[in-house]
């Protein structure tokens, strides 16, 4: 063992202390695994996976709108497309109504107030062009990536495992 002279066995007290430390380490690892498998940390990772996937979908729907940078033109073009049966505006509106809540839940947990969720949704709604929406989506994804990095560190430190990425979609 480290710190022991070669050829010497640990004392009974040292051996007992090592057994206790190993049991405590294993218990902490098991607790962390339970938390990331079925506990709040696991639900948080699931929320991040969902929110990031929804942001990707929203980005694709915004591109499908094929809008220009002028908001007034976009409003008229989207109303015309909706009135003539185009699915792009209604698909985008549907995604917009869900994504804000998913992002809020991922960033702050399920305890986030309705007003906070509305602010995130409104920030997405205020994008005047596809480029602005793409920037908003990228910013949200970067913020969520930072949170996921912290969760990864917590998982890897608590479990001594390097398989966190297998939990991500």
Secondary structure, DSSP 4 states (H G I P E B T S, - for coil): -TTSPTT-PPPHHHHHHHHHHHHHHHHHHHHHHHHHHHSHHHHHHHHHHHHHHHHHHHHHHHHHH---S-HHHHHHHHHHHHHTT-SHHHHHHHHHHHHHHHHHHHHH-TT--HHHHHHHHHHHHT--SHHHHHHHHHHHHHHHHHHHHHHHHHHHHHH----GGGG--
